[in-house]
Amino acid sequence: MKKILTCAVVAVASTISLSAVAGGNVDAGKALAEKYNCASCHGKDYNSPIDPSYPKLAGQHVDYLQHALIAYRRGGDAMNGRTNAIMGAQAKALTDQDIQNIAAYLHSLPGTLVLRK
């Protein structure tokens, strides 16, 4: 019985830590967002961008944020890349883990996006 309980605890702990890594680290994402000064364009709450053409990031879907950052990192000449001088320069230095962390952080924030059903 003790062996079964130990195996169950290890399995649950492994699953929890794997999902935390796969989902990104919110605290690390917050530090990166501050380091790259994302709020200077997207607003201090990430809900009030300085230009209406800039997206609101708070509460946005993780997969959208990851896709967008990867596309900016690829650049406009690459397949599925995006062209924007500011975002391209910001995203160029990001690792895949950085992108997961930033996406996790921004997704965790309360947002004003309206989801359609």
C-alpha positions in Angstrom: 0.0 0.0 0.0 2.8 2.4 0.9 4.5 1.7 -2.5 1.3 2.5 -4.4 0.8 5.7 -2.4 4.4 6.8 -3.1 3.9 6.0 -6.9 0.7 8.0 -6.9 2.3 11.0 -5.2 5.3 11.0 -7.7 2.9 10.7 -10.7 0.8 13.6 -9.5 3.9 15.8 -8.7 5.4 15.0 -12.1 2.2 15.9 -13.9 1.9 19.2 -12.0 5.5 20.2 -12.6 5.3 19.2 -16.3 2.1 21.3 -16.8 3.7 24.3 -15.1 6.7 24.1 -17.4 4.6 23.5 -20.5 2.3 26.4 -19.6 5.1 28.9 -18.8 6.0 30.6 -15.6 3.9 33.7 -14.8 6.5 35.3 -12.5 9.3 34.9 -15.1 6.9 36.3 -17.7 6.3 39.3 -15.6 10.0 39.9 -15.2 10.5 39.6 -19.0 7.6 42.0 -19.8 9.2 44.5 -17.5 12.6 43.9 -18.9 11.4 44.5 -22.5 9.1 47.4 -21.4 6.0 46.0 -23.1 3.9 48.4 -21.1 5.4 51.4 -23.0 3.3 50.5 -26.0 0.6 48.2 -24.7 -0.3 50.2 -21.6 0.6 49.8 -17.9 -2.3 47.3 -17.4 -1.7 45.8 -20.9 -5.4 46.8 -21.6 -4.8 50.4 -22.7 -2.3 50.6 -25.6 -0.9 54.0 -26.5 -2.2 53.5 -30.1 -5.6 52.0 -31.0 -3.9 49.8 -33.6 -1.8 48.1 -30.9 -3.4 45.0 -29.4 -4.7 44.6 -25.8 -2.6 41.8 -24.3 -4.1 41.2 -20.9 -6.3 38.1 -20.7 -5.4 37.2 -24.3 -5.3 33.5 -25.2 -1.9 31.9 -24.5 -1.7 30.2 -27.9 -2.4 33.5 -29.7 0.3 35.3 -27.8 2.8 32.5 -28.4 2.0 32.4 -32.1 2.3 36.2 -32.5 5.6 36.4 -30.7 7.1 33.5 -32.7 5.9 35.1 -35.9 7.5 38.4 -35.0 10.7 36.5 -34.1 10.7 34.8 -37.5 10.2 38.1 -39.4 8.1 39.0 -42.4 10.2 37.2 -44.9 9.8 33.8 -43.2 6.8 31.5 -43.6 4.1 32.6 -41.1 6.2 35.5 -40.1 5.1 39.0 -39.2 6.6 42.3 -40.0 6.8 45.1 -37.5 10.1 46.9 -36.8 9.4 47.3 -33.0 8.0 43.9 -32.3 10.5 42.2 -34.6 13.4 43.7 -32.6 11.8 42.9 -29.3 11.0 39.2 -30.2 14.3 38.4 -31.9 16.1 37.8 -28.6 13.3 35.7 -27.0 13.8 32.0 -26.5 10.9 29.6 -26.8 10.7 29.4 -22.9 10.7 33.2 -22.7 7.7 33.3 -25.1 5.9 30.7 -23.0 6.5 32.7 -19.9 5.4 36.0 -21.3 2.3 34.4 -22.8 1.5 32.8 -19.4 1.9 36.1 -17.6 -0.2 38.2 -20.0 -2.9 35.5 -20.1 -3.1 35.6 -16.3 -4.0 39.3 -16.2 -7.6 40.5 -16.1 -8.5 41.7 -19.6 -11.3 43.7 -21.2 -11.4 41.5 -24.4 -14.8 40.4 -25.4 -15.1 36.7 -26.3 -17.7 35.7 -28.8 -19.5 32.5 -28.5 
